Amino acid sequence: MPDFRFHHPIEIRYGDLDPQGHVNNAKYLTYFEQGRVHYLIQLGLFSKEQSFMDMGIIIADIHITFKTPARYNDRIQVGVRTSKIGNKSMTVEQCVMNADTGEVLASGTVILVMFDYREHKTIPVPDEWREKISSFEGLNA
């Protein structure tokens, strides 16, 4: 996995567990989402006061590879990085890792598409997003 410049801590809740006592696979999607939202907040591209209708992104594709289970008392964090910015989409790499050891528990790739929810159509990646993300990640804008 690549190095991540952004990490967000995740609290494992009792309700996140499956009958086998580890985090249910479906919860990793929520952990990835929580990490992405806080990534955008840190970059100044979204605020807690904004409507999600104004956020302007939609998931087009997501893949997760599970490596080892997380359990209730584990301290975990989500790593988030944008690896590619296209005309209307971005490729975001993420992982859930043990916050104490750095061991990757799951990794994944998410394709986000810029989307105008009011017009119901895709839109270009805004210049502000392209500039802030490229600057943070060290990408060529």
Helices and strands as residue ranges (DSSP letters): E 6-10, G 14-16, H 27-42, G 52-54, E 57-66, E 76-85, E 89-98, E 104-116, E 121-122, H 127-137
